[in-house]
Amino acid sequence: MHLANSSGGGTGRRPREVTGRIVFICFVAFFGVVAGVNAIMVRAAVSTFGGIETENAYKAGLAFANEIAAADAQKERRWQVRATVLPDAQGFQRIEMFARDAADRPLNGLTAIVALHHPTNRRSDQAILMTETEPGHFIGTTALVAGQWDLVIDLERDGERMFRSKSRVVLR
């Protein structure tokens, strides 16, 4: 009986040596894949960014101080502004707004600037044309898709903002 010399798996092939060249190729391939995926992700992030940008932090700080003063003046006026957003029969969203002073009288001589802002994508924001049907009563319509929106109401008199309100609404 003759016994064969079995030094591995019976195929007679030696295991492949790991050389410096193989390690270098694997190293370059690994970081090449990482860099390629990063490039794709950066491109996707930059091309779809719809967030808020601040070009000048100093000017933004000054604007914030002005906003605080405007909010204090608005609080002293004690105006009551009530808005409702409801779907109408034609598939649009109807916005109806009532503006009254501290004595519960309709406010006269105001221009209403209303917008629906998407919470995560500024590119979806839409301004809504509001029509004053009688003093202190405004109506407007828009064709927006369902979802969560921020309803921003500005009331101006002679170009000066007198009132601002921002509230989250859910459109169905």
C-alpha positions in Angstrom: 0.0 0.0 0.0 1.3 3.4 -1.0 0.5 6.5 0.9 0.3 9.8 -0.9 2.0 12.9 0.5 -0.9 15.1 1.5 0.3 18.6 2.2 -2.8 20.7 1.8 -6.0 20.1 -0.1 -4.9 17.5 -2.6 -4.8 20.0 -5.5 -1.1 20.6 -5.4 -1.5 24.4 -5.5 0.3 26.6 -3.1 -1.5 29.4 -1.4 -1.0 32.8 -3.0 1.5 35.0 -1.4 0.5 38.4 -0.2 3.0 40.8 -1.6 3.4 44.5 -1.2 1.9 45.1 -4.7 -1.3 43.3 -3.7 -1.6 45.2 -0.5 -1.1 48.5 -2.4 -3.7 47.6 -5.0 -6.3 46.7 -2.2 -5.4 49.9 -0.4 -5.9 52.1 -3.5 -9.1 50.2 -4.4 -10.6 50.6 -0.9 -10.0 54.4 -0.8 -11.1 54.8 -4.4 -14.5 53.3 -3.5 -14.8 55.5 -0.4 -13.9 58.7 -2.4 -16.4 57.7 -5.2 -19.2 57.2 -2.7 -18.4 60.5 -0.9 -18.4 62.3 -4.3 -21.8 60.9 -5.1 -23.2 61.8 -1.7 -21.8 65.4 -1.7 -23.3 66.0 -5.2 -26.7 64.7 -4.0 -26.5 66.9 -0.9 -25.5 70.1 -2.7 -28.0 69.7 -5.5 -31.0 69.0 -3.3 -30.2 71.5 -0.5 -33.2 73.7 0.2 -32.4 74.9 3.7 -31.9 78.3 5.1 -28.7 80.2 4.4 -27.3 83.3 6.2 -25.0 85.3 4.1 -24.1 87.8 6.7 -24.4 86.9 10.4 -23.9 90.6 11.5 -26.8 91.8 9.4 -28.9 88.8 10.6 -28.2 89.9 14.2 -29.3 93.5 13.5 -32.4 92.2 11.8 -33.1 90.0 14.9 -33.0 93.1 17.1 -35.5 94.8 14.8 -37.7 91.8 15.0 -37.8 91.9 18.8 -38.8 95.6 18.7 -41.5 94.9 16.1 -42.8 92.0 18.3 -43.0 94.3 21.3 -44.9 96.9 19.3 -47.3 94.2 18.0 -47.9 93.0 21.5 -48.9 96.5 22.7 -51.5 96.8 19.9 -53.3 93.7 21.1 -54.7 92.9 17.6 -56.7 89.8 17.1 -56.1 88.0 13.8 -57.8 84.7 13.1 -57.3 82.6 10.0 -58.7 79.3 8.8 -57.5 77.1 6.0 -60.1 74.8 4.5 -60.4 72.9 1.2 -63.0 74.2 -1.2 -65.2 72.3 -3.7 -62.7 72.8 -6.6 -59.8 71.2 -4.8 -58.1 74.4 -3.7 -57.2 75.5 -0.2 -59.3 78.5 0.9 -57.7 80.9 3.4 -60.1 83.2 5.3 -58.7 85.8 7.7 -60.3 88.2 10.1 -58.3 91.1 11.6 -59.7 93.1 14.6 -58.2 95.7 16.9 -58.1 95.6 20.8 -61.7 96.9 20.9 -62.9 94.1 18.6 -63.4 96.5 15.6 -62.4 95.5 12.1 -59.0 96.9 11.1 -59.0 99.3 8.1 -56.2 100.2 5.6 -54.2 97.1 5.9 -52.5 95.0 3.2 -52.4 91.2 4.0 -49.4 89.3 2.9 -49.9 85.6 3.4 -47.7 82.7 2.6 -47.5 79.0 3.1 -43.9 77.9 3.9 -42.9 74.3 3.7 -41.0 73.4 7.0 -38.1 71.6 5.2 -38.0 72.9 1.6 -38.0 76.6 0.9 -38.4 75.9 -2.8 -42.0 74.7 -2.1 -43.1 78.0 -0.4 -46.0 79.8 -2.0 -47.3 83.3 -1.6 -51.1 83.7 -1.5 -52.9 86.6 -3.0 -55.4 87.9 -0.4 -58.4 90.0 -1.3 -60.0 92.3 1.2 -63.8 91.7 0.9 -64.7 94.1 3.7 -62.6 95.9 6.4 -60.6 93.4 8.3 -61.8 90.4 6.3 -59.5 88.8 3.7 -59.9 85.8 1.4 -57.4 83.9 -0.7 -56.9 80.5 -2.4 -54.0 78.3 -3.3 -53.6 74.8 -4.9 -51.2 73.2 -2.5 -50.6 69.5 -1.8 -51.5 68.0 1.5 -49.1 68.0 4.4 -47.7 70.2 7.1 -47.1 73.9 6.3 -46.3 77.1 8.2 -48.9 79.7 7.6 -47.2 83.1 7.8 -49.4 86.2 8.0 -48.1 89.8 7.7 -50.3 92.8 7.9 -48.8 96.0 6.6 -49.9 99.7 6.7 -48.1 102.1 4.4 -45.3 99.7 3.8 -44.6 99.1 7.5 -45.3 95.7 9.0 -47.7 96.0 11.8 -48.5 92.4 12.6 -46.8 89.0 12.0 -48.0 85.5 12.8 -46.6 82.1 12.1 -48.4 78.9 12.8 -48.3 75.3 11.7 -51.3 74.0 9.7 -52.0 70.6 8.3 -53.6 70.6 4.8 -55.7 67.6 3.8 
